[in-house]
Amino acid sequence: MPPYGSLNVSKWLGVATVIAAMLAGASYAHGQKQTERYIPLGQSPGLSGKTTALGVVESANSAARAITVAGRTFRVTERTRIWLDRSRIKLTTQDGSFADLQPGRRVEVMPESGTPGAPAAWIKVEMTASGGANR
């Protein structure tokens, strides 16, 4: 057998390994996107505190459909998903609305992009037994 025969096998094995790793990573990312609403506020692996903004709603402007969190302003569009994280009171997550983005409530905001004033892709609102006020 020529010496390049074994090289060919290891080359194909390497390519197969890379493809498998890419598919596994894509599957994980897709899976997290589908289940993000069920992950408690501040606990999204690889996102919370790195890509997302965590803090309390400092202001909410319903006319401009924008909120300010941790000194950053985020637009809330018709595509923005708002979820009420009720894990602290042992209840399931529910869909929310702009009315739930009240000043003083603790939230996590995922921007669509890293540019200032970018629309929010999703917002999680932490709900507590006191109705969500987390000052």
C-alpha positions as CSV (number, residue, x, y, z in Angstrom):
1,M,0.0,0.0,0.0
2,P,1.4,3.4,-0.9
3,P,2.3,5.8,2.0
4,Y,-0.3,8.3,0.9
5,G,-3.1,5.7,1.5
6,S,-3.0,6.1,5.3
7,L,-2.8,9.9,4.9
8,N,-6.0,9.9,2.9
9,V,-7.8,7.9,5.6
10,S,-6.7,10.3,8.4
11,K,-7.6,13.3,6.2
12,W,-11.2,12.0,5.8
13,L,-11.4,11.2,9.5
14,G,-10.3,14.8,10.2
15,V,-12.9,16.2,7.8
16,A,-15.6,13.9,9.3
17,T,-14.7,15.1,12.8
18,V,-14.9,18.8,11.9
19,I,-18.3,18.3,10.2
20,A,-19.6,16.4,13.2
21,A,-18.5,19.2,15.5
22,M,-20.1,21.8,13.4
23,L,-23.4,20.0,13.3
24,A,-23.3,19.5,17.0
25,G,-22.7,23.2,17.6
26,A,-25.4,24.2,15.3
27,S,-27.8,21.9,17.0
28,Y,-26.9,23.3,20.4
29,A,-27.4,26.9,19.2
30,H,-30.7,26.1,17.6
31,G,-31.8,24.1,20.7
32,Q,-31.0,27.1,23.0
33,K,-32.9,29.5,20.8
34,Q,-36.0,27.2,20.9
35,T,-35.8,26.8,24.7
36,E,-34.5,30.3,25.7
37,R,-37.9,31.3,27.2
38,Y,-37.6,28.5,29.7
39,I,-34.1,29.4,31.0
40,P,-34.3,31.5,34.1
41,L,-33.2,35.1,34.0
42,G,-29.4,35.5,34.2
43,Q,-28.7,31.8,33.5
44,S,-28.4,31.5,29.7
45,P,-25.2,29.7,29.0
46,G,-22.7,31.8,27.1
47,L,-25.2,34.8,26.9
48,S,-26.2,36.1,30.3
49,G,-24.0,39.0,31.3
50,K,-21.9,38.7,28.2
51,T,-24.2,39.4,25.3
52,T,-27.3,40.3,27.3
53,A,-27.9,43.3,29.5
54,L,-29.0,42.4,33.1
55,G,-30.5,45.0,35.5
56,V,-33.6,46.8,36.4
57,V,-35.8,48.8,34.0
58,E,-34.7,52.4,34.7
59,S,-37.3,53.9,32.3
60,A,-39.9,52.7,29.9
61,N,-41.2,55.0,27.1
62,S,-44.4,53.6,25.7
63,A,-44.6,56.2,22.9
64,A,-41.1,55.4,21.6
65,R,-41.5,51.8,22.6
66,A,-38.1,51.8,24.3
67,I,-36.7,50.8,27.7
68,T,-33.4,51.7,29.4
69,V,-31.6,49.0,31.3
70,A,-28.1,49.4,32.8
71,G,-27.7,52.7,31.0
72,R,-28.4,51.2,27.6
73,T,-31.6,52.0,25.6
74,F,-33.3,49.2,23.7
75,R,-36.1,49.5,21.2
76,V,-39.0,47.1,21.6
77,T,-40.4,46.1,18.2
78,E,-43.2,43.8,17.1
79,R,-40.6,41.1,16.7
80,T,-39.3,41.4,20.3
81,R,-40.4,38.5,22.4
82,I,-41.2,39.4,26.0
83,W,-41.3,36.6,28.6
84,L,-42.4,36.7,32.2
85,D,-39.9,34.5,34.1
86,R,-41.9,33.2,37.0
87,S,-39.3,30.6,38.1
88,R,-38.7,32.3,41.5
89,I,-42.3,31.7,42.4
90,K,-42.2,28.1,41.1
91,L,-44.5,28.8,38.1
92,T,-44.0,28.4,34.3
93,T,-42.9,31.2,32.0
94,Q,-45.6,33.2,30.3
95,D,-45.7,35.6,27.3
96,G,-45.6,39.2,28.3
97,S,-46.2,42.6,26.8
98,F,-44.7,46.1,26.8
99,A,-46.9,46.9,29.8
100,D,-44.9,44.4,31.9
101,L,-41.7,46.4,31.4
102,Q,-42.3,48.6,34.4
103,P,-39.5,50.7,36.0
104,G,-37.9,48.8,38.9
105,R,-38.5,45.3,37.5
106,R,-35.4,43.1,37.0
107,V,-34.9,42.1,33.3
108,E,-32.5,40.5,30.9
109,V,-32.4,42.0,27.4
110,M,-30.8,40.3,24.4
111,P,-30.2,42.9,21.6
112,E,-30.6,41.9,18.0
113,S,-27.1,43.3,17.4
114,G,-24.3,45.0,19.3
115,T,-25.0,48.5,17.9
116,P,-26.3,51.2,20.3
117,G,-30.1,51.6,20.3
118,A,-30.5,48.1,18.6
119,P,-33.9,46.5,19.0
120,A,-34.3,43.8,21.6
121,A,-34.6,40.3,20.2
122,W,-36.1,39.1,23.5
123,I,-36.6,40.4,27.1
124,K,-37.1,38.3,30.2
125,V,-39.0,40.0,33.1
126,E,-38.4,38.5,36.5
127,M,-41.7,38.0,38.3
128,T,-41.9,37.6,42.1
129,A,-44.6,37.0,44.7
130,S,-44.9,40.8,45.1
131,G,-45.9,41.1,41.4
132,G,-42.5,41.7,39.9
133,A,-41.1,44.7,41.8
134,N,-37.5,43.7,42.5
135,R,-35.9,46.9,43.9
